[in-house]
Amino acid sequence: MRTLPNSGMNPGMSQKIPLFSAQAANAAVDLLGPAKRVLDSHWYILGREVTEFEREFANYCGVKNCVTTANGTDALELALRALGVGPGDKVILAGNAGFYGSTAVRLVGAIPYYADIDPQTLNIAADGIREALTINPRAVIATHLYGRLADIETIIDISSQAGIPVIEDCAQAHGAFRGDRRAGSFGEIGCFSFYPTKNLGALGDGGAVVCRDESIAARLKKLRQYGWETKYVVNVPGGRNSRIDEIQAAILREKLPFLDAWNSERRAIAAKYNSAFSGLPVQCPSSLDVDYAAHLYVIQVDGREHFRGFLEDQGIATDIHYPVPDHLQPAYQSSQKKGDLPVTERACARVVSLPCFPGLGPEQVDRVIEAVRSYFEQRGF
Ligand SMILES: *Cc1c(COP(=O)(O)O)cnc(C)c1O
């Protein structure tokens, strides 16, 4: 038997608490069954599993079409291409969402323009979009950051009055809903990632685009496969190879039925944290309703690095989503400078993510709570 380095100590106390555990999150899932089904079929790309997953996921999201892609960033890029966004076009988005949207915008040769965010939800603010319309944008990307739906109804109202399509970045918000509509079903196009840590995660990379419009879906299907109309006939420019594997699609089909229960589990952990931290000098997630899929549990604190160091000493992993605002990333010149997006910049300096994932046990949640409390107790709270 393999001996763990810290065996002999109290296992509960010595074990580190990770920010995410694929082992814990996938514990209830039969991963071998779907993998074997694909191996036995000897068909690896764009087969039955992909077709069925696209049907099932579109159905889950409440839209007609789903087109899978190789990853979430490709989904955003192909969505922009499908809407005809190209060189020199301007796209409005938030500057605190990890640069994924910006990557896609840059890939099609367009120019990102950042609207400031709402200080409560940290999502792109509808007012910020309204003000940014003067730049004459070709599209808006609304990221449902940390799994919380943006003020998407208002955003769509404003944008559609100006004739501008809205792309939802749902890579952290699988299954979040408001009223009878799920993430991805509000805008022209919804983009998803199935990176292993996401609320619906594969065992590798994967992504998808969902939409109501048949012609957009048809264009996306061509764009993800070399721009082919039919085999070897290229009739759409800007095509590429961006496909998900059959094995990943089969795994996602196996996992999709668990998604709602997993999201509830994430929200229950977030609720425990929120009530334990009330009264502490931290800003917690504003509401824990079903429009929040609790992909990340993010608080805002002053003196973030001290706080993180203390938790690390207690064996608790944390991370920052995300430390560098998009307009200040060193690789690109932005027309927007330091100070131009005060709410975005302040959030990037103060956010900290705590462990919140399905399979995180109650004792572990209590340990996180104890550690956070004792940090502030030492500081006189
Ligand atoms: C993960 C993520 C992406 C990118 O997905 P990949 O599959 O890693 O390319 C895009 N947007 C957001 C908000 C994400 O969290």
The ligand as an ORCA input file, in Angstrom:
! r2SCAN-3c Opt
* xyz 0 1
  C     -13.533     28.726    -18.952
  C     -14.084     29.951    -19.554
  C     -13.993     30.214    -20.935
  C     -13.130     29.428    -21.862
  O     -13.373     28.092    -21.968
  P     -12.229     27.113    -22.498
  O     -12.960     25.850    -22.734
  O     -11.210     26.997    -21.405
  O     -11.672     27.693    -23.745
  C     -14.658     31.306    -21.442
  N     -15.329     32.149    -20.645
  C     -15.395     31.975    -19.309
  C     -16.173     32.950    -18.495
  C     -14.771     30.876    -18.729
  O     -14.841     30.698    -17.395
*
